[in-house]
Amino acid sequence: QVQLVESGGGLVQPGGSLRLSCAASGFTLDYYAIGWFRQAPGKEREGVSCIRSSDDSTYYADSVKGRFTISRDNAKNTVYLQMNSLKPEDTAVYYCYADAGYWGQGTQVTVSS
């Protein structure tokens, strides 16, 4: 069964860090570009970061550049999103997406004091 499962979300204070994981089963992640998206209440889903399959080049939205880092561990069939210096405006449900048409179920990130 093809599946993407996100984990690592939670409640963190402003300035804190979280590492999100996106684990795949039923297919090999490193064959595909993988993206992280987020959706805050009342807002549209937006792209946060992605990593290409061909050369592991990365992209970041301006709002997270310099604070978030995307990486992949092919041995674990997992992609990570390291999030540092978190801000309240980073609060959202975070989803990973594999460029084969697969979405995960999402993980909640809440940044609040």
Secondary structure, DSSP 8 states (H G I E B T S, - for coil): --EEEEE--EEE-TT--EEEEEEEESS-GGGS-EEEEEE-TTS--EEEEEE-TTT--EEE-TTTTTTEEEEEEGGGTEEEEEE-S--GGG-EEEEEEETTTEE---EEEEE--
